[in-house]
Amino acid sequence: MKRGEFLKTIITALPATLGVMKLNALNTILENWGNTPKMPVLFLGHGSPMNGVEENEFVQGFRKVSSEIETPKAIVVISAHWQTKGTQVTAMENPRTIHDFNGFPKELYEIQYHAPGLPQLAKEIKSVVTSTVVSLDEKWGLDHGAWTVIRHMYPKADIPVVQLSLDYYKNPLEHFELAKQLYQLRSKGILIVGSGNLVHNLGMVNWQKLNENFGYDWAIEANEKMKQFILDGNHQALINYSKQGKAFDLSIPTPEHYLPLIYSLALRDKKDELRIFNDEPIAGSLTMTSVKIG
């Protein structure tokens, strides 16, 4: 018996309404997990939450890179702004838009990005990651590390988005090894996005020059070294960022904005080309540098 006939036989054994629901769900799963050409991977410097509403060179860069990519079936985001005990993945049908910031204009808080979730994908991630237990989350949603960039890339909010959390108990190598297990999703039509910043020291931001493209000497030094390590494929140096000197120490005072880069780089293979874009410093101690892999 052919596969399609077999499925129909199963469905006819169910009540009519339930049968249609089950068949539609099953077709969706088969479509989502069918093999596709390998998707790129992104690391996006998301910067200020105001990038969610402003029109500037950085959001133009987000839109441009999305125009170079086949429309994904779903998106997985590893955001600097979801740190948890243990690794979690959002598994709700309709993730909420999280406004996880204070002191910004009202218009920013009014934005709702209503992209659907995809519980099937969350379960797939839970299945393929074997180095740690991945818990299914029903409470989080899409924080500003996700929606402020994704809304420029896919403004219709019609592509499912799930978030994978950063376990703050894991070291950089453990994050790298975990991320490698997501590689097969690239051949399933899934776009994986790390969202953070290479250089991110809010304590040293020049608030009087918040919208100016300039960087302190140490920020420029660290950003240039990071880019060279990325282009050279020197992942070990990037994993061992705490051993790279004072400029790195100042640029990465806490790891959460840096670690999404580790996730993105772990998914690179030898055939993937790299392109760096949005490569500008902001307010002295931040950089918007972003990377397209593949």
Secondary structure as the mmCIF struct_conf table of DSSP 4:
data_model
#
loop_
_struct_conf.conf_type_id
_struct_conf.id
_struct_conf.beg_label_comp_id
_struct_conf.beg_label_asym_id
_struct_conf.beg_label_seq_id
_struct_conf.end_label_comp_id
_struct_conf.end_label_asym_id
_struct_conf.end_label_seq_id
HELX_RH_AL_P HELX_RH_AL_P1 ARG A 3 THR A 12
TURN_TY1_P TURN_TY1_P1 ALA A 13 ALA A 13
BEND BEND1 LEU A 14 LEU A 14
HELX_RH_AL_P HELX_RH_AL_P2 ALA A 16 TRP A 33
BEND BEND2 GLY A 34 GLY A 34
BEND BEND3 PRO A 37 PRO A 37
HELX_LH_PP_P HELX_LH_PP_P1 LYS A 38 PRO A 40
STRN STRN1 VAL A 41 GLY A 45
BEND BEND4 SER A 48 SER A 48
HELX_RH_3T_P HELX_RH_3T_P1 PRO A 49 GLY A 52
TURN_TY1_P TURN_TY1_P2 VAL A 53 VAL A 53
BEND BEND5 ASN A 56 ASN A 56
HELX_RH_AL_P HELX_RH_AL_P3 GLU A 57 SER A 67
TURN_TY1_P TURN_TY1_P3 GLU A 68 GLU A 68
BEND BEND6 ILE A 69 ILE A 69
HELX_LH_PP_P HELX_LH_PP_P2 GLU A 70 PRO A 72
BEND BEND7 LYS A 73 LYS A 73
STRN STRN2 ALA A 74 THR A 84
BEND BEND8 LYS A 85 GLY A 86
STRN STRN3 THR A 87 THR A 90
BEND BEND9 GLU A 93 ASN A 94
HELX_LH_PP_P HELX_LH_PP_P3 PRO A 95 ARG A 96
STRN STRN4 THR A 97 THR A 97
HELX_LH_PP_P HELX_LH_PP_P4 ILE A 98 ILE A 98
BEND BEND10 GLY A 103 GLY A 103
HELX_RH_AL_P HELX_RH_AL_P4 LYS A 106 TYR A 109
TURN_TY1_P TURN_TY1_P4 GLU A 110 GLU A 110
HELX_RH_AL_P HELX_RH_AL_P5 PRO A 119 VAL A 128
BEND BEND11 SER A 131 THR A 132
STRN STRN5 VAL A 134 ASP A 137
BEND BEND12 GLU A 138 LYS A 139
STRN STRN6 LEU A 142 LEU A 142
HELX_RH_AL_P HELX_RH_AL_P6 HIS A 144 MET A 153
TURN_TY1_P TURN_TY1_P5 PRO A 155 LYS A 156
BEND BEND13 ILE A 159 ILE A 159
STRN STRN7 VAL A 161 ASP A 167
TURN_TY1_P TURN_TY1_P6 TYR A 168 TYR A 169
BEND BEND14 LYS A 170 LYS A 170
HELX_RH_AL_P HELX_RH_AL_P7 PRO A 172 LYS A 180
TURN_TY1_P TURN_TY1_P7 GLN A 181 LEU A 182
HELX_RH_3T_P HELX_RH_3T_P2 TYR A 183 LYS A 188
TURN_TY1_P TURN_TY1_P8 GLY A 189 GLY A 189
STRN STRN8 ILE A 190 GLY A 196
BEND BEND15 LEU A 198 VAL A 199
STRN STRN9 HIS A 200 HIS A 200
HELX_RH_3T_P HELX_RH_3T_P3 LEU A 202 MET A 204
HELX_RH_3T_P HELX_RH_3T_P4 TRP A 207 LYS A 209
TURN_TY1_P TURN_TY1_P9 LEU A 210 ASN A 211
BEND BEND16 GLU A 212 GLU A 212
STRN STRN10 GLY A 215 GLY A 215
HELX_RH_AL_P HELX_RH_AL_P8 ASP A 217 ASP A 232
TURN_TY1_P TURN_TY1_P10 GLY A 233 GLY A 233
HELX_RH_AL_P HELX_RH_AL_P9 HIS A 235 ILE A 239
TURN_TY1_P TURN_TY1_P11 ASN A 240 ASN A 240
HELX_RH_3T_P HELX_RH_3T_P5 TYR A 241 LYS A 243
BEND BEND17 GLN A 244 GLN A 244
HELX_RH_AL_P HELX_RH_AL_P10 LYS A 246 SER A 251
BEND BEND18 PRO A 253 PRO A 255
TURN_TY1_P TURN_TY1_P12 GLU A 256 TYR A 258
HELX_RH_AL_P HELX_RH_AL_P11 LEU A 259 ALA A 266
TURN_TY1_P TURN_TY1_P13 LEU A 267 LEU A 267
TURN_TY1_P TURN_TY1_P14 LYS A 270 LYS A 271
STRN STRN11 LEU A 274 PHE A 277
BEND BEND19 ASN A 278 ASN A 278
STRN STRN12 PRO A 281 ILE A 282
TURN_TY1_P TURN_TY1_P15 ALA A 283 ALA A 283
STRN STRN13 GLY A 284 GLY A 284
TURN_TY1_P TURN_TY1_P16 SER A 285 SER A 285
STRN STRN14 LEU A 286 THR A 287
STRN STRN15 SER A 290 ILE A 293
#
